[in-house]
């Protein structure tokens, strides 16, 4: 028996159903389902996604059985619609549309009114008694077919659509504004002019044979699966390339037959707010693309009640039936032909994060879905929109540069090119965007002061990206379109030259730089529905959610978003505030132990106060503090002016400062003298930090009644002996502090697993460590042999060419890095069955990575404060799946 490639729908019975989405695509499966539940749908058939796979696997050829199955299905349509395909007296016209299993609105191609030629148009005129309608349909068909199938498109970015040029010229010559004002003769002329343009530009005649037209359209729709916009959309939305698309061939119904006809698009609830109110637009005397093309201003769907009262009443009943049937908010397309309603599509409606939350919570209250279903209906990534300012969707904007969406949200401000200027301008009340080729820890003050950060270099885990996400601050990283000159204080973005003080808008959610001031909207993440959904999520998840926070403010924000502790507090960020950087530099420049300890003594009260503030913000929640990690040269000045300024402050010759810089310089600092290696070379640094932590814990316990159990984390351990020595320093310091204070606090010492060797020898390390925290930023870097700060130059190419499915610095590489994590977890828990395991890399807030961490048994994930709700919801998804 031949394999079935074509599924018919029409009348009261369809070959398919909603559950067959993988085979029939979303559109085909839902058209079949609507027929099966008694909703009026024009008859048609779906060519399966299997044909798409065969088409690409076999040099764009179809299965041999397909042609006969298409002819048989077409005959069924002719019977149901009482018309003949290609019949000049009673023509059947069809639409040819795509339909993947995942909704990809506008990404693939559609053709309407197929089957028209100079003979069948006369039949349509005689049948409809409406010459204008017939030629309007004909010119639309020639335009769409010429664009989609015959590929008559603009030859350059500056050229307008050739069909629109002809149409505009016709309207101008007739002195009319809208297409609807053109006469039948005008439209007939356009058909001829469109065909002449195709012949002139493409060297082919427009096909008159309806069957040739249909197969050309089917091939074009299958071909559009791999057009640039579809590929990009799939990559952004993680839709597998191998899924393919189905093709839907459906008999035409006409919304452009005059004032008794129309077309529209609607949602059963508001897709922006989630309000339970029918929402949409329609046009009288129009076809489907007119509603979304913006050529005419659509009317609110509520006004359809006046234009087509009976059809409107039927539409209201159908939209309620569909939502109840699918138990989800539906996006529907419909046409009214001479006061008769037809449904052309229904699908789960795309919605904002705010709408997704409200719809899910409301549907539980309405007893349409369960709490479990509500949690799974909201994608963790959607919560980003609730936590950051967004560009008003209705705002008109001009994009001038593109980069990586490093930290979501939006920001408006004036361009500055240095951290110092950012702080100075902000102190005067100016809103600024800090524009840097790349940022360093020295820029932290300017990053705090700025509304958003733009860099022309760096990736999703670059300094700018990581710090911005931690602050909940908008950031676009690695924008190669933005060419900055610090000397001239200008930035060139294509033809645009921007100077210091010019206004720009950053769209961190989409990685865009926009000209001027765009209007922003500020979502409220603490709405009742948000709290309700997150409370439900917390009852189902099995893994704890912590935050990466370095300041009391960050800690307080994270607690407000539901953080259950701190998984990573980076002590080095504290060193850049106020005068303490001078003490840090004094310590680095010291030649003797005594001089270093003197400088460290100046830092001690600063660090202690920092930890007191963080412990107070976190209450009794656990706090993991990483001891100093970056190489020392990062704290020294590098420009001549900065060196001269430091020379004046310290009284040391500038020459000596330059020599120290050269002495500390490393060819590969990320693999150099940093982390536990610093603690071994200069144990007094670890001792000072351990003292600051433990004294702060004692102060909180005695003075504030907070029972703090600090977790002290040794970074970059690759050998158990490194951990033994660093832990010994911490333990000895603890004994001294407890003796001096006359009290004790419980503390633990653990390590970051961020070197592959540490993962492989985790059983030995677990003999000493009391917890593991996976530092997946460095673990990814070292496992792949990639520099995360430089890989942005080629990683997009790797993803584009499908060498990597995802950027491994954005989405955890479960096959490689994940295997090392599993090895470490299993080996560590063989030694200590209750060994606490967590993750503190940037992957701790990425939903699929959170799900993986839950699956391999981690106790917690830790992420930036503004991603805590995302991680909470992803953890609930992990438990429910």
C-alpha angles and dihedrals in degrees: 000000000000117000113258111244101159126061120192126214128183145100110025101326137052131192091228139044141202093274091064094072094126091057102032099030122236095286096047094045092050094045088054092047093051090052090050093053094049103260118146107256125164109248119260146129139248125225105211131244087246087072090054090053091048090046093058096037092053107045095274094306126136130232110271092239093057101081094057093044090052091049091050092049091047089054089054090053090050090053094048095045096039092230137104127239104239092004105145092205100044108014125194112211124195141195121226115208140167124241123182122184089250117053112256103174114203095353098107134041136276132188124194133194094023114175098051123129135146091286102042092046087065090053090051090051092051092045096047098032084221116110094178093054091049095052092042088057091046096051090047090052095049090048095049095042092046090053101039104032105022093037099227098164137143110293094216139020090255095052120091124230104285093222092050090050090056092044093049091049090052092051091046092051090049091045094233132131105208135049089235089065093062117102128234090258090051090053092046088053090050091055089056093043092049091051091048090053090051091051093047098044102033101027094230135107118243106256115251098185108095092210091053088048091052096050090046089054094046090052091048093052092049087046092052090065085080101039116125097256093048092050091049092047091051092050093050093045097039095240111160116244092221094064093080126187134274122225121229119204109191135172113256125249117188129233091172098068093107137274094333091061138062146145137228151173122222145167125220087227133018106281092204101047104014092234111162094242128114106256132188151089138258141183131212116231095010144114125236101269091055091070095057100030095073093227090123128024109250122223125236109269090238088070089061087081089074096044098043109009098173094044090047093054090049091048091053091052092047095049090053091047092050094049092048091046096048094032090221140086108279133214108210137186122201142173130205112208113189091334094313117119124225127179114221102178146356128185140153103288122245109238143177122258091256091051093047091055095046095045091049094049094043093050090054089052089048089051092238094121139013127249089254091054091047091055092049091047091065114070112218092231090060091068089071087077091057094051104049138044113266135204109258104258090222094054118110109229140179115221113210103168140018130211141147119308091238099162123011130237132058135270136188122203150122120281120257126170104206137050090234092056091046091056093044095048092044090051087060091053097261121142108227141186111215108223115193134162083228133336131236133191087269089069095061095106092053091045090054091048096047126085090221143351130236123188129181093207135041137057141251092291098039119126092264092050097046096045094043092052090049089054093043086240125149114253136176110192134190096018101170089181090068110080110189131196113192091188094055093032091227136122123207118208107176107294092350121095113194124192134199108288096027115133119246137163125224121210103196093176092062101024095244134145111207130196116247130346116329121195113258131204122206114215120210109235093186098065118138092251092052092051091047095051093045091049089054090048091052092055091058105038120096100195127073123238121221132172139233104235133158102179137045089247093055090046092051092049091050092050089052088055092049105267113165096202144328116283095181130022109176108210095194093069088064091060094071098060122104118320096338092092087067091056090048091052091046088055093049093048094048116116098199138044091244092054091048093049090049090055092044090052087062090053095047098079091045092053093043092052090047091054093045088055093049094045091050091050091050098042110197093341116122118266123198113200121194115212119230111311115166123082114267096243089072089071095054126086118250109185120083092244093051091048092050091049091051091047089057092047096048099033089232122132114261087231091062091050091052090049090052090051090052091046092054094041114118130190091220108019095174087066094035140079101336143106117018089356089069090048091053095046092043107022090171088074093058091044092054092049093046090050092050091051096047096042088051090050091051091048092051092049095047103035104028104026092238115144101215121189104188120202109212113205125202110208132219098013112170099162129040090232090065090055093046092056096045092045091051090056091050093047093048091049090049092055091052093048094048091048092049094046096041091228141079136223126195113250137165134209121214140149145239115250099216104127117075090228090058090055093049093048095039092127091063093043090050089062087071106022121082093198141009125219117188111226094200096177092068094029089058091045093052096040093053096033088235130140104226091207094052103031091080087081092068109010093086087056090050090052093044091051090045094241085127120026090211139006100271091216090060101037121032114254096233095182097055113012090029090055090054089050091051091049091051093046094049095044093044094051093048086065096036112018092194096045108148112237128192143154125231103171122108089269089073090086099041109101102223090045091051089052090052092049091052090049095055092048106257115165095220147356122218126207142157114298095253092054095052094097089048091053091046091054093043089052089053089050088052091054095045095047 
